[in-house]
């Protein structure tokens, strides 16, 4: 079924604009529509610009959670999919991720092939995004589930080359991911090396658990930072 909601042009209006932005990440697996309603109200009155919805372990439809969020916020809701089942017509956009730091064909192109016609049919805005895992000091869910190795945190050149290749192949954003609950967020020199290499928005997430970490990521060149665990634990806004 085609979407009937008005298009928000998320890429144009939220990724390409100059201001730095915070996106909060909601894991639908951890929420009922009722708890999603509560958290959406909190987000609506916060400084967050966007809401990302996704997780590594979703088994049920994410639509009820997204619907509950949409009913309680004007902010764009963007699917950050952990798998092919994470698609909903009620979201405003979808990060069409390719896990370019890994060498697992399922996450590079296989899942995208499976979902391609469904995405096209839904009419949802999709943002081709180079998803790059950076070692965050422990094995995170995304690393384990994707069965890929992250780029070592002390190899900014490798991260930059990976981002550059993806940019040259037409990706519209780079997502530097240390993984949810990472012990160490993506280092500043990795962010700045990637920033120098590409001319597309840079999203940074994983292990950002205080205002200083967010400030550091912005100063290094992040355009959008993503906060997940901190909001689920009730410690965000910082
Ligand atoms: C989004 O995986 C992150 O990129 C979320 O990480 O849960 O550590 O904030 P946290």
Boltz pocket constraint, residues with backbone or C-beta under 6 A from the ligand:
constraints:
  - pocket:
      binder: B
      contacts: [[A, 25], [A, 176], [A, 177], [A, 178], [A, 179], [A, 180], [A, 181], [A, 182], [A, 204], [A, 205], [A, 206], [A, 207], [A, 208], [A, 226], [A, 227], [A, 228], [A, 229], [A, 230]]
      max_distance: 6.0
